[in-house]
Amino acid sequence: MDKSINIQNIIINLKEQVARADKQFDEWAMAGDEWADPSWLIETCFIQLLAGLEALGMPELRNTVNAEYIDIKATPQHFGKELELW
């Protein structure tokens, strides 16, 4: 079984998820529809990034990203919830 990690696949997956989150955030900001809340997609991007960094053996960068993830998750807004729309 091949256990090599393909960094290109990790980057492609993250890029797709970020684009999806960005699009959904724009739609949510325009409509203000609670069902279109992009926070779960944004959190998914963090989790995928953390998993990729773990798989690539980058503990220092993973720790930095994880600290940011924990800080954001601890805020009342989390990953965009309750964001005041302009």
C-alpha positions as CSV (number, residue, x, y, z in Angstrom):
1,M,0.0,0.0,0.0
2,D,1.4,3.4,-1.0
3,K,1.4,5.8,2.0
4,S,2.9,8.7,0.1
5,I,1.1,12.0,0.5
6,N,0.4,14.1,-2.6
7,I,0.7,17.7,-1.7
8,Q,-1.0,18.7,-4.9
9,N,-4.2,16.8,-4.0
10,I,-4.2,18.5,-0.6
11,I,-3.9,21.9,-2.2
12,I,-6.5,21.2,-4.9
13,N,-9.0,19.9,-2.3
14,L,-8.4,23.0,-0.1
15,K,-8.7,25.3,-3.1
16,E,-12.1,23.8,-4.0
17,Q,-13.4,24.1,-0.5
18,V,-12.2,27.7,-0.1
19,A,-13.9,28.6,-3.4
20,R,-17.1,26.9,-2.3
21,A,-17.0,28.7,1.1
22,D,-16.3,32.0,-0.5
23,K,-19.2,31.7,-2.9
24,Q,-21.6,30.6,-0.1
25,F,-20.4,33.5,2.1
26,D,-21.2,36.0,-0.7
27,E,-24.6,34.5,-1.2
28,W,-25.3,34.5,2.5
29,A,-24.1,38.1,2.9
30,M,-26.4,39.2,0.1
31,A,-29.5,37.3,1.1
32,G,-28.9,37.0,4.9
33,D,-30.5,33.5,4.7
34,E,-29.7,31.5,7.8
35,W,-29.8,28.3,5.8
36,A,-26.9,29.6,3.6
37,D,-24.6,30.2,6.6
38,P,-21.1,29.4,5.4
39,S,-19.6,28.8,8.8
40,W,-19.6,25.0,8.5
41,L,-17.7,25.3,5.2
42,I,-15.1,27.6,6.6
43,E,-14.6,25.3,9.6
44,T,-14.2,22.4,7.1
45,C,-11.4,24.3,5.4
46,F,-9.6,24.6,8.7
47,I,-10.0,20.9,9.5
48,Q,-8.8,19.9,6.0
49,L,-5.8,22.2,6.4
50,L,-5.0,20.8,9.8
51,A,-5.2,17.2,8.5
52,G,-3.1,18.0,5.5
53,L,-0.4,19.6,7.7
54,E,-0.5,16.6,10.0
55,A,-0.1,14.2,7.0
56,L,2.8,16.2,5.6
57,G,4.6,16.2,8.9
58,M,4.5,20.0,9.5
59,P,3.9,20.2,13.3
60,E,4.9,23.8,13.8
61,L,2.7,25.1,11.1
62,R,-0.1,22.8,12.2
63,N,0.2,24.1,15.8
64,T,0.0,27.7,14.5
65,V,-3.1,27.0,12.4
66,N,-4.7,25.0,15.2
67,A,-4.2,27.9,17.7
68,E,-5.9,30.2,15.2
69,Y,-8.7,27.6,14.7
70,I,-9.2,27.4,18.5
71,D,-9.2,31.2,18.9
72,I,-11.8,31.7,16.2
73,K,-14.0,28.8,17.4
74,A,-14.0,30.4,20.9
75,T,-15.4,33.7,19.7
76,P,-19.2,34.3,19.8
77,Q,-19.1,34.7,16.0
78,H,-17.3,31.3,15.4
79,F,-16.7,31.1,11.7
80,G,-19.2,33.7,10.6
81,K,-22.3,33.1,12.6
82,E,-24.0,36.2,13.9
83,L,-21.9,38.3,11.6
84,E,-23.6,41.7,11.2
85,L,-24.6,42.2,7.6
86,W,-24.0,45.6,6.2
